[in-house]
């Protein structure tokens, strides 16, 4: 009798740069939970931290030298480092032939982001950005409902994403490192506005310190006009004690509401559909959005499937952030 040999699928080899709490509690577990994935190396500017995290997850290779890290044998890197490190690390990773997911915002400014996108294209590597809200199944379902025409032409999209995050030494509270509510939380809101409403042709807003007086904003509110019609509003904050997040998509023939999209890890999100003259329909679902992001990225590399989030999305997002900041500056001057 012939022995049938099982053909083992080769693992997609990952590395992670930047070992803060988000990487340790969310990114690394998501990579390790996927059947086709293998985490082979980690990088931190602190060798002690790199060694500690490697030990926690049985990872053989750990580095505090980014050039040596890139010499390791892996297919893709998830860059979860502080904002000020994204530009140099993405450029270096692309030139080393590594595919890249980079945390949001993609860079400190749109000029850096444009160059990052260009260098990745020149080196034939995939670049995605950590806009994980797109990857919840209910977000994707809402997009499908919109595209089906079920609620008609978009009139307005309202998005709120807020929580309490008091001042601390983290880079999110340092202006030169791209801190503040707009760049940390508002960037997700802008991405969702584009995801649902399409390209934005005009945007303006207010960036302020409502509760916490620091060098970065703790609150932002903005309004935009979509190229294909309709409007969008969002507010994002570091200064609301009871977490609040909601997406409301109002069309001519009905409304879609998504709640609790950024609640506690793996909490149930809720999607409600209300058509004109019909009863409400509600759906609840929980999901590992980071895992779904990584799955989509691997399929894009291995099977040439489309990326749900591209480097271009990260670049355009920064251009819109700068438009909001510019409109706030002009208000102050006038």
C-alpha positions in Angstrom: 0.0 0.0 0.0 1.3 3.4 -1.0 2.0 6.0 1.7 0.3 9.3 1.1 2.5 12.1 2.1 0.9 15.3 3.4 2.1 18.4 1.6 2.7 21.1 4.1 1.9 24.7 3.0 4.9 27.0 3.4 4.4 29.5 6.1 4.2 33.2 5.4 6.9 34.7 7.5 6.3 37.8 9.5 8.3 40.2 11.6 7.1 43.0 13.9 8.9 46.3 14.5 7.8 48.3 17.5 6.9 46.4 20.6 4.4 48.6 22.5 1.3 47.3 24.2 -0.7 47.3 21.0 1.8 45.1 19.2 2.1 42.7 22.2 -1.6 42.4 23.0 -3.1 42.5 19.5 -0.8 42.3 16.5 1.5 39.5 17.6 -1.3 37.2 18.9 -3.2 37.9 15.6 -0.3 36.8 13.5 0.4 33.7 15.6 -3.2 32.6 15.5 -3.3 32.3 11.7 -2.6 28.9 10.2 -0.5 30.1 7.3 1.6 32.6 9.4 4.8 32.3 11.3 6.4 35.1 13.3 10.1 34.9 13.0 11.6 38.2 14.2 10.9 41.2 16.3 12.6 44.6 16.6 12.7 47.3 19.3 15.0 50.2 20.0 15.5 48.5 23.4 17.3 45.1 23.2 15.9 44.3 26.6 12.3 44.8 25.4 13.0 42.9 22.2 14.4 39.9 24.2 11.5 40.1 26.6 8.8 39.9 23.9 10.7 37.3 21.9 10.7 35.1 25.1 7.0 35.7 25.7 6.1 34.3 22.3 8.9 31.9 21.6 10.4 34.0 18.8 14.0 33.0 18.0 15.3 36.3 16.5 15.2 39.7 18.2 17.0 42.9 17.3 17.7 46.5 18.4 19.5 47.3 15.1 17.0 47.9 12.2 19.5 47.1 9.4 20.3 43.7 10.9 16.6 43.1 11.5 16.0 43.5 7.8 18.6 40.9 7.0 16.5 38.3 8.7 14.5 35.9 6.5 10.9 37.1 6.5 8.3 38.1 3.9 6.5 41.0 5.5 6.9 43.4 8.5 4.2 45.0 10.6 5.6 48.4 11.6 3.9 49.2 14.9 6.5 51.8 16.0 5.9 55.4 17.1 4.7 57.8 14.3 8.1 59.5 14.0 9.8 56.1 13.0 7.3 55.1 10.2 9.0 57.0 7.4 12.5 55.7 7.8 11.4 52.2 8.6 9.0 51.8 5.7 11.6 53.2 3.2 14.3 50.8 4.5 11.9 47.8 4.6 10.7 48.5 1.0 14.3 48.8 -0.3 15.0 45.4 1.5 12.2 43.9 -0.5 9.8 43.4 2.5 6.1 43.8 2.2 4.7 46.2 4.8 1.7 46.9 7.0 2.3 50.3 8.8 0.4 51.6 11.7 -1.6 54.8 11.2 -1.0 57.6 10.5 1.3 56.5 7.7 3.8 59.3 8.3 4.2 62.7 10.0 3.1 64.5 6.8 1.7 63.9 3.3 5.1 64.6 1.6 6.7 61.7 3.5 3.7 59.5 2.8 3.8 60.2 -0.9 7.5 59.2 -1.0 6.8 56.0 1.0 4.1 55.0 -1.5 6.4 55.7 -4.4 9.4 53.7 -3.0 7.1 50.7 -2.3 5.9 50.8 -5.9 9.5 51.1 -7.2 10.5 48.1 -5.2 7.4 46.0 -6.0 6.3 45.6 -2.4 2.8 45.8 -1.0 2.0 48.6 1.5 -1.0 48.7 3.7 -2.0 50.8 6.7 -3.6 49.8 10.0 -7.1 51.2 9.4 -8.6 48.2 11.1 -12.2 49.6 11.3 -12.7 48.7 7.6 -12.1 45.0 8.5 -15.1 44.4 10.7 -17.6 42.2 8.8 -20.4 44.7 9.7 -18.4 47.6 8.2 -18.0 45.6 5.0 -21.7 44.7 5.1 -22.7 48.3 5.4 -20.5 49.1 2.4 -22.2 46.4 0.4 -25.7 47.7 1.4 -24.6 51.2 0.2 -23.4 49.9 -3.1 -26.6 48.0 -3.6 -28.6 51.2 -3.5 -30.8 50.0 -0.7 -30.8 53.3 1.2 -30.4 55.5 -1.9 -28.0 58.4 -2.4 -26.0 59.4 0.6 -27.2 62.6 2.2 -24.8 62.7 5.2 -22.5 60.4 7.2 -21.9 61.2 10.9 -19.0 59.5 12.7 -18.0 59.8 16.4 -15.0 58.0 18.0 -14.1 59.2 21.4 -12.6 58.0 24.7 -10.7 59.4 27.7 -6.9 59.5 27.3 -5.3 61.9 29.8 -1.9 63.5 29.1 1.1 61.2 29.6 4.7 60.9 28.2 3.6 58.8 25.2 4.3 60.2 21.7 0.6 60.7 21.2 1.0 63.7 23.5 4.0 65.1 21.6 3.3 67.5 18.7 6.6 67.0 16.9 5.8 63.2 16.8 2.4 63.6 15.2 0.4 63.4 18.4 -3.1 64.6 19.2 -6.7 63.4 18.8 -7.0 64.3 15.1 -3.9 62.2 14.0 -4.5 59.3 16.4 -8.3 58.9 16.4 -9.6 61.3 13.8 -7.5 59.6 11.1 -9.8 56.5 11.6 -12.9 58.7 11.1 -11.5 60.2 7.9 -10.7 56.8 6.6 -14.3 55.6 7.3 -15.7 58.7 5.6 -13.7 57.9 2.5 -14.6 54.1 2.7 -18.3 54.8 2.8 -18.7 58.1 1.0 -15.9 58.1 -1.6 -13.3 60.7 -2.3 -13.6 64.0 -0.4 -13.3 67.2 -2.3 -13.5 69.7 0.6 -12.9 69.4 4.3 -12.6 71.9 7.1 -12.8 71.8 10.9 -11.8 72.8 14.4 -8.9 71.4 16.4 -9.0 72.3 20.1 -8.1 71.6 23.7 -11.5 71.3 25.4 -10.5 69.5 28.6 -6.8 68.7 28.6 -4.4 71.6 28.2 -1.4 70.2 26.4 0.7 70.8 23.3 -1.6 68.6 21.3 -5.3 68.7 20.6 -7.7 66.6 22.7 -10.7 67.2 20.4 -11.4 67.7 16.7 -14.6 68.2 14.8 -14.8 68.5 11.0 -17.2 68.6 8.0 -16.6 67.4 4.5 -18.2 67.4 1.0 -18.0 64.2 -1.0 -17.0 64.4 -4.7 -20.0 62.1 -5.7 -22.5 64.0 -3.5 -23.5 64.2 0.1 -21.7 65.4 3.2 -19.8 64.0 6.1 -19.2 65.0 9.7 -17.0 63.5 12.4 -15.7 64.3 15.8 -12.9 62.5 17.7 -11.5 63.0 21.1 -9.1 62.1 24.0 -11.4 63.8 26.5 -14.8 62.0 26.8 -15.0 59.9 29.9 -17.6 57.4 28.7 -16.4 55.8 25.5 -18.7 56.6 22.6 -18.4 55.5 19.0 -21.1 55.5 16.3 -21.4 55.6 12.5 -24.6 56.9 11.0 -25.1 56.7 7.3 -28.2 58.6 6.2 -29.5 58.0 2.7 -32.5 59.2 0.7 -34.3 55.9 1.3 -33.0 54.8 4.7 -30.3 54.8 7.4 -27.5 52.5 8.5 -26.1 52.7 12.0 -23.0 50.9 13.3 -22.3 51.0 17.1 -19.5 49.7 19.3 -17.1 49.2 16.4 -14.2 50.2 18.7 -15.5 48.8 22.0 -13.6 46.4 24.2 -11.6 43.7 22.4 -13.9 41.3 20.6 -17.1 43.0 21.9 -20.2 42.6 19.8 -20.7 45.5 17.3 -24.2 46.3 16.2 -25.5 47.1 12.7 -29.0 48.6 12.3 -30.8 49.1 9.0 -33.9 51.3 8.8 -35.5 51.7 5.4 -38.3 54.2 4.8 -41.7 52.7 5.9 -40.1 49.5 7.1 -39.2 48.1 10.5 -35.7 48.2 11.8 -33.4 45.2 11.2 -30.4 44.7 13.6 -27.4 42.4 13.4 -24.7 41.8 16.0 -21.3 40.4 15.4 -17.8 40.3 17.0 -14.6 40.0 15.0 -10.8 40.2 15.3 -10.2 43.2 12.9 -6.4 43.0 13.1 -6.5 39.4 12.2 -8.8 40.2 9.2 -6.3 42.9 8.1 -3.4 40.5 8.2 -5.4 37.8 6.3 -6.3 40.3 3.6 -2.7 41.4 3.3 -1.3 37.8 3.1 -3.9 37.0 0.3 -2.8 40.2 -1.5 0.8 39.0 -1.5 0.3 35.3 -2.1 -2.8 35.3 -4.4 -2.7 38.9 -5.7 -6.1 39.7 -4.2 -6.9 43.5 -3.8 -5.8 45.2 -0.6 -8.7 46.6 1.3 -6.4 49.4 2.5 -3.5 50.7 0.5 -0.6 53.1 1.0 -2.5 55.5 -1.2 -5.3 55.6 1.4 -2.7 56.5 4.1 -1.3 59.3 1.9 -4.7 60.8 1.1 -5.7 60.6 4.7 -2.7 62.7 5.7 -3.5 65.3 3.0 -7.0 65.6 4.5 -5.6 65.9 8.1 -3.4 68.8 6.9 -6.4 70.5 5.3 -8.2 70.4 8.6 -5.2 71.7 10.4 -4.8 74.5 7.8 -8.4 75.5 8.1 -8.1 75.8 11.9 -4.9 77.9 11.5 -6.7 80.2 9.1 -9.5 80.7 11.6 -7.0 81.7 14.3 -5.2 84.2 12.0 -8.4 85.8 10.9 
